[in-house]
Amino acid sequence: MPLTISQKADFLIAEFDTELTIFNVREAHALLAPALAGLQGRLIFDLTTLTDIDTAGLQLLLWSLQQIKTPAEAIVASSEDCAFHRISQSYGLQWPTEFHSGKH
């Protein structure tokens, strides 16, 4: 399974496994789409354990962020030495890393 979605306090957390590539992005999409459709609060994309991500994985993350409608909001959590951070730097992508204090 490419990710696990769980509720913790007032956050929904999408914890990604070690790989988000063309080989499992369809399965990840099938898990994310229903969660995003009903999202009313805050979502954390936890990418800290990713060791392999390709452009299909990046496309899924970009699509996911586009699906989030106000008042819901999302952030991306990763470490600076993970595969996600390296590929994001290569493409010059910046991700939301903080919730805005005025929303909730």
Beta strands, then each sheet from edge to edge (+ up, - down):
strand 1: 3-8
strand 2: 11-16
strand 3: 19-20
strand 4: 42-46
strand 5: 52-53
strand 6: 73-77
sheet 1: 1+ 2- 4- 6-
sheet 2: 3+ 5+
end
